[in-house]
Amino acid sequence: MGNPVAHSLSPVIHQAFAAQTGAVIRYEAVLVPVGGFDIALERFRARGGRGCNVTVPFKEQAWQRAERRSERAQCAGAVNTLVLVPGQAVFGDNTDGVGLLRDLAGNHGVELAGRRVLVLGAGGAARGILGPLLEQGPAAMLVANRSPGRAVALASRFAALGPIRASGLDALGGERFDLLVNATAAGLQAAVPALPDAILAPGALCYDLAYGAAAAPFLAWARARGHPAVDGLGMLVEQAAESFMLWRGIRPSTRPVLEQLRHAEAGRR
Ligand code: NDP
């Protein structure tokens, strides 16, 4: 459930997981009017819906709607996965952060302990990833946002978990990072947040949570500066696998599904 949602690859991913695990499911993208989330969820439950993913702009409403939450969702203040079992409390989780970690560690071999991490953005996606990133023991983490107040509020929410600070995008400089995570929606406007060139340590990895055309400007920015850069398609598949696991109790294999999506992406170019 989201708005907009037509671009979502989640139906393809979950159908692939279902085929792989011998399950018969229906997973559809539902366009929910802004202000209509609670009604849409009740309708879905009444029709027998057993679980859903929630995306922009409803993750905070989903958090409120959940009657029980995982610790990571509780901390994030945002829910992207709801488990709906008849007669049981609505359970909310946030699989974005673990999805990012699995992609970084499993697919790209990135070790976060002792590294300096810069996260750009303080929206719903940043909420989901900051806690899990901090739990990996980075030496420093800075969250920088166009609206500095949102970064400050977010950093204070996660302060107990590790060495996190906040800044405005325009106040960056004088410090270098080993991992730069773009969690802004700038790519949707074909833009890249304005960053000082000296922000990246030698060999620093640049990771955009966005994928497809929305990731292209940031990936081009990073590669033009000689840095490795990856998009968020792997995270999308990994967070979906976590949701599937919550609903079905089986962890699907992500690699063939990611390869299928990369292949389809290459065919579109
Ligand atoms: P939100 O709308 O909640 O937040 C958007 C953030 O981007 C805000 O911090 C906003 O700053 C910032 N921003 C928007 N435009 C610009 C700009 N032109 N320059 C600088 N900063 C800007 O979106 P989400 O956090 O939910 O999503 C962010 C991105 O992450 C999206 O591209 C989304 O597709 C992706 N995503 C990917 C996932 C995956 O599995 N791969 C999962 C979840 C999200 P301000 O506060 O100043 O408005």
Residues whose N, C-alpha, C, O or C-beta is under 5 A from the ligand:
A	BS01	NDP	V56 G121 A122 G123 G124 A125 A126 N145 R146 S147 R150 A183 T184 A185 A186 A191 P193 L209 A210 G232 L233 M235 L236 Q239
